[in-house]
Amino acid sequence: MRKIHVLSKKYNGTLRDEYETTLYAETAETITLFSVPGLPYFDHRKGAWFSADDGLLEIYFKQRWYNVWHICEQYSQINQVYINLAMPATLQGDTLTWIDLDLDYRVHLDDSVERLDQADFDQNSHHMRYPPDLIAQVHAACREVEAGLACGAFPFDHAQQVELYQRIKHATG
């Protein structure tokens, strides 16, 4: 495991946020990060540093149009899982970069699922001039996320990801 820098941007290149965390694993399809509670991150939209409440296992995809954050060490009591619709992530050297595309899904503590930020997506589609093929990719990714959440298969297998997080924490602690 090694430290990497995570950088998220909006489609127009505007910086969103960034932080340093631990790369747990990389495969041909995924990049998995281990992030502990209290992790400092810089929010470029607010121009300030904050501290993450929860411990996460973050799964980024090199070809899929979303990423999945499992909240494995729960302090905020808001989500079990948070999914960002995003362009496929890239890992170059020690920097993981991903492009946020506004739409999100939240799996609440009671297992209910909520789709978030449709108005932001609609507004940014117009203002940032999302091409039609990008919009189509986002809609396809929404269908994939919803189907995956319904069946609980990887990467939406929350209980298994919490177990993995605990094993990593135990091995590194």
ZADO-1210 file (C-alpha; in nm, 4 decimals, padded with zeros to 6 digits):
<atoms>
<atom x="00.0000" y="00.0000" z="00.0000" code="MET" pos="1"/>
<atom x="00.1184" y="00.3503" z="-00.0772" code="ARG" pos="2"/>
<atom x="-00.0011" y="00.7065" z="-00.0348" code="LYS" pos="3"/>
<atom x="-00.1665" y="00.8692" z="-00.3345" code="ILE" pos="4"/>
<atom x="-00.3147" y="01.2087" z="-00.4100" code="HIS" pos="5"/>
<atom x="-00.6833" y="01.2147" z="-00.5115" code="VAL" pos="6"/>
<atom x="-00.7991" y="01.5046" z="-00.7262" code="LEU" pos="7"/>
<atom x="-01.1583" y="01.5559" z="-00.8364" code="SER" pos="8"/>
<atom x="-01.2682" y="01.8097" z="-01.0935" code="LYS" pos="9"/>
<atom x="-01.5828" y="01.9228" z="-01.2671" code="LYS" pos="10"/>
<atom x="-01.6250" y="01.8642" z="-01.6416" code="TYR" pos="11"/>
<atom x="-01.5009" y="02.2150" z="-01.7235" code="ASN" pos="12"/>
<atom x="-01.1744" y="02.1514" z="-01.5343" code="GLY" pos="13"/>
<atom x="-01.2677" y="02.3421" z="-01.2194" code="THR" pos="14"/>
<atom x="-01.1125" y="02.1820" z="-00.9120" code="LEU" pos="15"/>
<atom x="-01.3624" y="02.0213" z="-00.6752" code="ARG" pos="16"/>
<atom x="-01.1618" y="01.8685" z="-00.3901" code="ASP" pos="17"/>
<atom x="-00.8403" y="01.6855" z="-00.3138" code="GLU" pos="18"/>
<atom x="-00.6789" y="01.4776" z="-00.0437" code="TYR" pos="19"/>
<atom x="-00.4089" y="01.2224" z="00.0235" code="GLU" pos="20"/>
<atom x="-00.5055" y="00.8665" z="00.1128" code="THR" pos="21"/>
<atom x="-00.3882" y="00.5070" z="00.0783" code="THR" pos="22"/>
<atom x="-00.4002" y="00.2961" z="-00.2362" code="LEU" pos="23"/>
<atom x="-00.5105" y="-00.0503" z="-00.1275" code="TYR" pos="24"/>
<atom x="-00.5260" y="-00.2253" z="-00.4645" code="ALA" pos="25"/>
<atom x="-00.5257" y="-00.1700" z="-00.8389" code="GLU" pos="26"/>
<atom x="-00.6513" y="-00.4135" z="-01.1009" code="THR" pos="27"/>
<atom x="-00.7133" y="-00.3800" z="-01.4731" code="ALA" pos="28"/>
<atom x="-01.0644" y="-00.2537" z="-01.3877" code="GLU" pos="29"/>
<atom x="-01.0540" y="-00.0922" z="-01.0430" code="THR" pos="30"/>
<atom x="-00.8585" y="00.1302" z="-00.8087" code="ILE" pos="31"/>
<atom x="-00.9461" y="00.0758" z="-00.4415" code="THR" pos="32"/>
<atom x="-00.8558" y="00.3303" z="-00.1749" code="LEU" pos="33"/>
<atom x="-00.8558" y="00.2991" z="00.2042" code="PHE" pos="34"/>
<atom x="-00.9433" y="00.6254" z="00.3829" code="SER" pos="35"/>
<atom x="-00.9537" y="00.6546" z="00.7615" code="VAL" pos="36"/>
<atom x="-01.1818" y="00.8816" z="00.9680" code="PRO" pos="37"/>
<atom x="-01.0399" y="01.2281" z="01.0218" code="GLY" pos="38"/>
<atom x="-00.8723" y="01.2373" z="00.6809" code="LEU" pos="39"/>
<atom x="-00.8073" y="01.6026" z="00.5875" code="PRO" pos="40"/>
<atom x="-00.9345" y="01.7196" z="00.2479" code="TYR" pos="41"/>
<atom x="-00.9358" y="02.0528" z="00.0697" code="PHE" pos="42"/>
<atom x="-01.2690" y="02.1671" z="-00.0747" code="ASP" pos="43"/>
<atom x="-01.1862" y="02.4040" z="-00.3611" code="HIS" pos="44"/>
<atom x="-01.5470" y="02.5220" z="-00.3866" code="ARG" pos="45"/>
<atom x="-01.5349" y="02.6466" z="-00.0266" code="LYS" pos="46"/>
<atom x="-01.1627" y="02.7289" z="-00.0284" code="GLY" pos="47"/>
<atom x="-01.0986" y="02.5526" z="00.3015" code="ALA" pos="48"/>
<atom x="-00.9684" y="02.2360" z="00.4665" code="TRP" pos="49"/>
<atom x="-01.2106" y="01.9936" z="00.6314" code="PHE" pos="50"/>
<atom x="-01.1852" y="01.6597" z="00.8082" code="SER" pos="51"/>
<atom x="-01.3771" y="01.3544" z="00.6821" code="ALA" pos="52"/>
<atom x="-01.6016" y="01.2070" z="00.9500" code="ASP" pos="53"/>
<atom x="-01.6092" y="00.8477" z="00.8325" code="ASP" pos="54"/>
<atom x="-01.3747" y="00.5695" z="00.7244" code="GLY" pos="55"/>
<atom x="-01.4230" y="00.4746" z="00.3592" code="LEU" pos="56"/>
<atom x="-01.3389" y="00.2073" z="00.1108" code="LEU" pos="57"/>
<atom x="-01.3461" y="00.3954" z="-00.2205" code="GLU" pos="58"/>
<atom x="-01.3812" y="00.1978" z="-00.5437" code="ILE" pos="59"/>
<atom x="-01.2959" y="00.3814" z="-00.8667" code="TYR" pos="60"/>
<atom x="-01.3354" y="00.2329" z="-01.2117" code="PHE" pos="61"/>
<atom x="-01.1135" y="00.2710" z="-01.5150" code="LYS" pos="62"/>
<atom x="-01.3995" y="00.2109" z="-01.7595" code="GLN" pos="63"/>
<atom x="-01.7275" y="00.2528" z="-01.5696" code="ARG" pos="64"/>
<atom x="-01.8900" y="00.5940" z="-01.5335" code="TRP" pos="65"/>
<atom x="-01.9234" y="00.6027" z="-01.1541" code="TYR" pos="66"/>
<atom x="-01.7336" y="00.5433" z="-00.8324" code="ASN" pos="67"/>
<atom x="-01.8592" y="00.3815" z="-00.5135" code="VAL" pos="68"/>
<atom x="-01.7710" y="00.4920" z="-00.1622" code="TRP" pos="69"/>
<atom x="-01.8566" y="00.2468" z="00.1146" code="HIS" pos="70"/>
<atom x="-01.8850" y="00.4120" z="00.4546" code="ILE" pos="71"/>
<atom x="-01.7234" y="00.1414" z="00.6636" code="CYS" pos="72"/>
<atom x="-01.6401" y="00.3231" z="00.9844" code="GLU" pos="73"/>
<atom x="-01.9595" y="00.5142" z="01.0553" code="GLN" pos="74"/>
<atom x="-01.9605" y="00.8356" z="01.2590" code="TYR" pos="75"/>
<atom x="-02.1708" y="01.0782" z="01.0526" code="SER" pos="76"/>
<atom x="-02.4767" y="00.8487" z="01.0513" code="GLN" pos="77"/>
<atom x="-02.5819" y="00.9705" z="00.7049" code="ILE" pos="78"/>
<atom x="-02.5004" y="00.7038" z="00.4428" code="ASN" pos="79"/>
<atom x="-02.3996" y="00.3430" z="00.4030" code="GLN" pos="80"/>
<atom x="-02.2853" y="00.3957" z="00.0458" code="VAL" pos="81"/>
<atom x="-02.2363" y="00.7029" z="-00.1715" code="TYR" pos="82"/>
<atom x="-02.2069" y="00.6755" z="-00.5498" code="ILE" pos="83"/>
<atom x="-02.0748" y="00.9552" z="-00.7697" code="ASN" pos="84"/>
<atom x="-02.1589" y="00.9516" z="-01.1396" code="LEU" pos="85"/>
<atom x="-01.8239" y="01.0333" z="-01.2945" code="ALA" pos="86"/>
<atom x="-01.6052" y="00.9801" z="-01.5938" code="MET" pos="87"/>
<atom x="-01.3725" y="00.6800" z="-01.5611" code="PRO" pos="88"/>
<atom x="-01.0898" y="00.7491" z="-01.3159" code="ALA" pos="89"/>
<atom x="-00.7222" y="00.7608" z="-01.4069" code="THR" pos="90"/>
<atom x="-00.4218" y="00.6772" z="-01.1918" code="LEU" pos="91"/>
<atom x="-00.1007" y="00.8310" z="-01.3205" code="GLN" pos="92"/>
<atom x="00.1963" y="00.7939" z="-01.0905" code="GLY" pos="93"/>
<atom x="00.0722" y="00.8808" z="-00.7438" code="ASP" pos="94"/>
<atom x="-00.2311" y="01.0851" z="-00.8544" code="THR" pos="95"/>
<atom x="-00.5833" y="00.9528" z="-00.9042" code="LEU" pos="96"/>
<atom x="-00.8016" y="01.1956" z="-01.1000" code="THR" pos="97"/>
<atom x="-01.1749" y="01.1742" z="-01.1556" code="TRP" pos="98"/>
<atom x="-01.4319" y="01.4033" z="-01.3187" code="ILE" pos="99"/>
<atom x="-01.7550" y="01.4539" z="-01.1241" code="ASP" pos="100"/>
<atom x="-02.0700" y="01.4581" z="-01.3373" code="LEU" pos="101"/>
<atom x="-02.3091" y="01.5885" z="-01.0710" code="ASP" pos="102"/>
<atom x="-02.5547" y="01.3007" z="-01.0250" code="LEU" pos="103"/>
<atom x="-02.5153" y="01.0913" z="-00.7115" code="ASP" pos="104"/>
<atom x="-02.6847" y="00.8082" z="-00.5280" code="TYR" pos="105"/>
<atom x="-02.7069" y="00.7728" z="-00.1519" code="ARG" pos="106"/>
<atom x="-02.7844" y="00.4450" z="00.0232" code="VAL" pos="107"/>
<atom x="-02.9262" y="00.5518" z="00.3577" code="HIS" pos="108"/>
<atom x="-02.8728" y="00.3645" z="00.6836" code="LEU" pos="109"/>
<atom x="-03.2179" y="00.2024" z="00.6414" code="ASP" pos="110"/>
<atom x="-03.1086" y="00.0663" z="00.2973" code="ASP" pos="111"/>
<atom x="-03.3322" y="00.3078" z="00.1048" code="SER" pos="112"/>
<atom x="-03.1768" y="00.4543" z="-00.2094" code="VAL" pos="113"/>
<atom x="-03.1987" y="00.8187" z="-00.3120" code="GLU" pos="114"/>
<atom x="-03.0884" y="00.9733" z="-00.6405" code="ARG" pos="115"/>
<atom x="-02.9396" y="01.3177" z="-00.5825" code="LEU" pos="116"/>
<atom x="-02.8582" y="01.6357" z="-00.7742" code="ASP" pos="117"/>
<atom x="-03.0674" y="01.5980" z="-01.0891" code="GLN" pos="118"/>
<atom x="-03.1086" y="01.9775" z="-01.1052" code="ALA" pos="119"/>
<atom x="-02.7293" y="02.0232" z="-01.0870" code="ASP" pos="120"/>
<atom x="-02.6826" y="01.7728" z="-01.3683" code="PHE" pos="121"/>
<atom x="-02.9432" y="01.9439" z="-01.5843" code="ASP" pos="122"/>
<atom x="-02.7950" y="02.2892" z="-01.5188" code="GLN" pos="123"/>
<atom x="-02.4329" y="02.1817" z="-01.5745" code="ASN" pos="124"/>
<atom x="-02.5274" y="01.9833" z="-01.8857" code="SER" pos="125"/>
<atom x="-02.6316" y="02.3139" z="-02.0357" code="HIS" pos="126"/>
<atom x="-02.3669" y="02.5479" z="-01.8874" code="HIS" pos="127"/>
<atom x="-02.0695" y="02.3160" z="-01.9361" code="MET" pos="128"/>
<atom x="-02.2018" y="02.1880" z="-02.2688" code="ARG" pos="129"/>
<atom x="-02.1988" y="01.8174" z="-02.1938" code="TYR" pos="130"/>
<atom x="-02.1882" y="01.6392" z="-02.5300" code="PRO" pos="131"/>
<atom x="-02.4815" y="01.4099" z="-02.6131" code="PRO" pos="132"/>
<atom x="-02.2639" y="01.0964" z="-02.5883" code="ASP" pos="133"/>
<atom x="-02.1552" y="01.1958" z="-02.2358" code="LEU" pos="134"/>
<atom x="-02.5184" y="01.2465" z="-02.1319" code="ILE" pos="135"/>
<atom x="-02.6022" y="00.9050" z="-02.2789" code="ALA" pos="136"/>
<atom x="-02.3131" y="00.7479" z="-02.0816" code="GLN" pos="137"/>
<atom x="-02.4429" y="00.9044" z="-01.7591" code="VAL" pos="138"/>
<atom x="-02.7949" y="00.7709" z="-01.8211" code="HIS" pos="139"/>
<atom x="-02.6537" y="00.4238" z="-01.8937" code="ALA" pos="140"/>
<atom x="-02.4441" y="00.4434" z="-01.5752" code="ALA" pos="141"/>
<atom x="-02.7563" y="00.5358" z="-01.3749" code="CYS" pos="142"/>
<atom x="-02.9321" y="00.2246" z="-01.5044" code="ARG" pos="143"/>
<atom x="-02.6242" y="00.0139" z="-01.4180" code="GLU" pos="144"/>
<atom x="-02.6028" y="00.1605" z="-01.0662" code="VAL" pos="145"/>
<atom x="-02.9736" y="00.1077" z="-01.0004" code="GLU" pos="146"/>
<atom x="-02.9582" y="-00.2540" z="-01.1221" code="ALA" pos="147"/>
<atom x="-02.6434" y="-00.3184" z="-00.9166" code="GLY" pos="148"/>
<atom x="-02.7965" y="-00.1713" z="-00.6031" code="LEU" pos="149"/>
<atom x="-03.1057" y="-00.3857" z="-00.6525" code="ALA" pos="150"/>
<atom x="-02.9063" y="-00.7113" z="-00.6630" code="CYS" pos="151"/>
<atom x="-02.6219" y="-00.6176" z="-00.4262" code="GLY" pos="152"/>
<atom x="-02.3432" y="-00.7522" z="-00.6471" code="ALA" pos="153"/>
<atom x="-01.9927" y="-00.6020" z="-00.6518" code="PHE" pos="154"/>
<atom x="-01.9285" y="-00.3093" z="-00.6177" code="PRO" pos="155"/>
<atom x="-02.2588" y="-00.2636" z="-00.4328" code="PHE" pos="156"/>
<atom x="-02.1936" y="-00.5441" z="-00.1802" code="ASP" pos="157"/>
<atom x="-02.1695" y="-00.3211" z="00.1263" code="HIS" pos="158"/>
<atom x="-02.1286" y="-00.5894" z="00.3952" code="ALA" pos="159"/>
<atom x="-01.8369" y="-00.7493" z="00.2086" code="GLN" pos="160"/>
<atom x="-01.6685" y="-00.4123" z="00.1594" code="GLN" pos="161"/>
<atom x="-01.7038" y="-00.3314" z="00.5308" code="VAL" pos="162"/>
<atom x="-01.5396" y="-00.6663" z="00.6105" code="GLU" pos="163"/>
<atom x="-01.2530" y="-00.5850" z="00.3716" code="LEU" pos="164"/>
<atom x="-01.2099" y="-00.2402" z="00.5293" code="TYR" pos="165"/>
<atom x="-01.1896" y="-00.3998" z="00.8757" code="GLN" pos="166"/>
<atom x="-00.9272" y="-00.6511" z="00.7556" code="ARG" pos="167"/>
<atom x="-00.7184" y="-00.3685" z="00.6054" code="ILE" pos="168"/>
<atom x="-00.7517" y="-00.1614" z="00.9222" code="LYS" pos="169"/>
<atom x="-00.6489" y="-00.4571" z="01.1392" code="HIS" pos="170"/>
<atom x="-00.3503" y="-00.5367" z="00.9155" code="ALA" pos="171"/>
<atom x="-00.2270" y="-00.1756" z="00.9124" code="THR" pos="172"/>
<atom x="-00.3161" y="-00.0818" z="01.2711" code="GLY" pos="173"/>
</atoms>
